Amino acid sequence: MVRIWAIVRAQLDVSAFVITAAFTATFSQSAFAEDPGALLTRGEYLVNVVAACGNCHTKLTPDLLPIPGMHLAGGRRFNIPPGIAYSKNLTPDRDIGLGSWNDEQVIRAIREGVTKEGNLIGPPMPIALYIKIADDDVKAIVAYLRSVPPVRNEIPESKYKIKLQANLSPHRWTARLAHRSTRSA
Ligand code: HEC
C-alpha cells in the first residue's frame, strides 16, 4: 500500500511539474513568442503608423512624398531652433544603419535616447513619447526594423547649438515642427 502511494505521489509530482512548466511557457513569454508573423505585423504597424518613425527617418521628395527605395534610410533634414538635425539610417545596413547594433542597443535608443556609442540622441527624435513603449511593442519595432531591406545611405552629422540633455522634453519642438514641415525636406 505504501509503495503504491509512493508511485502515485511520484506521478502527481511529475504531472504538477509538467502543468507548471506548460503554464509558465504559455503565460510568462511574450504574446508573440509563437507567432513571428504577428510580431512583424505589429512592428510594421507601430513604425509606419503609430510611432511614425518613417515620417522622420525616410527622406521626402519636394512634394513631401517618401522617396522610393529609401524607406527608413534616414537623411531627412530638420532645420529647427536647436540646430540642423539629420534623421539616421534605421535599415539593417551594417556600416551606416542598425545592422551592427544589438537588440538591446536599439531598444535603449528608442526608449532612452542613447546611441550604441552612448551619445545622446537630439531633437526632434521624440524620446519622451517613446519612454513608456511596452516591452512587446518595442521588440516588435526592432523585429520590423530588422526585416526592411538594408540601404546604404550616408547621413551627415547633426549640428546642435544647444547642449543636449538626457531628459530634454521634445514637446516644444514637435509643436514648432508642425509649422516647419514644408521646409524640412
Ligand atoms: C520627429 C522626428 C523623428 C521621429 C518621429 C523618430 N525619429 Fe529617430 N531620430 C530622429 C533624428 C533627427 C535623429 C538623429 C538625432 C541626432 O543626430 O542626435 C534620430 C535618431 C534615431 C536613432 C539613432 C540612430 C543612430 O545611428 O545614431 C534611432 C535608433 C532612432 N532615431 C530610431 C527611431 C525609431 C525606432 C523611431 C520610431 C519609434 C523614431 N526614431 C522616430 C528623428 C525622429
Residues whose N, C-alpha, C, O or C-beta is under 5 A from the ligand:
A	BS01	HEC	A51 A52 C53 C56 A85 Y86 S87 K88 A109 I110 T115 L120 I121 G122 P123 P124 M125 P126 S158
